[in-house]
Amino acid sequence: MSNNTMPQTGQQRERNEKAEEDKTPRSPLQTSHGVTTIDENVVAKIAGMAAREVPGVYDMGNAVRRAFSAVTDRIPNAQTNVAGGISVQKGETQAAIEVTVVVEYGVSIVEVSNAIRRNIIEQLEATTGLEVVEVNINVTDVHLPDDDSDSSEAADLN
């Protein structure tokens, strides 16, 4: 009787199953034909666009980033930084996202946060194949309706 025809022990079966699992791609980005890598800035841009689509999000990022964006927005042909306010930690198959936002006055921060989280997860998983393990949201400010009139009056004075 050859070794190939002997029944396998439980440990041998586990080792063989484990070896088969190791050959199985772990995500859509890892196939038997090659591996696709996605830079963190790509993930950040997609997450930034997804967050901005949510009603109730007034702006992204902290005060310093918003001030810098206000200056660059005045430069002709300058591109908007859609990744502003987004921080990404990414592995081979998973990503964790941190979002910093300013919300409109009067909206439910809980509802806006849940909508941001849901939209980012849906967009990233659909477009990148990465599993989004968490989306943490920092609300740093509330945009008040009279904030627009103060800033436009200041602009008129200049």
Steps between C-alpha positions, in 0.01 A plus 500: 500500500651839401496810718263673256218255570523506878224689677600845620507589864313807623825698519598403145158607370531835683846559348372418151195726543724779632730461197196529270380812686843660456464457121152656500502875432424698817330788320405616151837680494697176537438252222685198370613722210644783707451757771351849469617766745318825566678802645364663813443827313260321263306364797501847661363667185219248462412533870513880476263507203264256673493712818437823307196344329317469832241775566588694815878494443605863464878453468780257567807524722611710794524881506857510367421276202184699422694829511762358265226378264337843502827650376562234233137527378581856387786383277387457139513139374580368850352161576281442802660273758227239536711295741514784753356394833563131430761280665552142380664196649516227237623145489497254213130420525354737762479871571407721795390856432493810719284789383504858631191703411308819563124447501216738422314644799172321568589159357518190714869432550418134567308467172765687298776288657317177422437615142868593455608164640255308280591693182875465552474126566276442196719709267834362615399136506331527158783689328813363667411154627645590839308404811432813704534394864415836656413859419559739789348847471618816676257791488715808562251780439143595417438742214247763607276670241627847591864388448451553125379858539796589727755363255334664197493838679870463580569419136304807389715720720821382329 
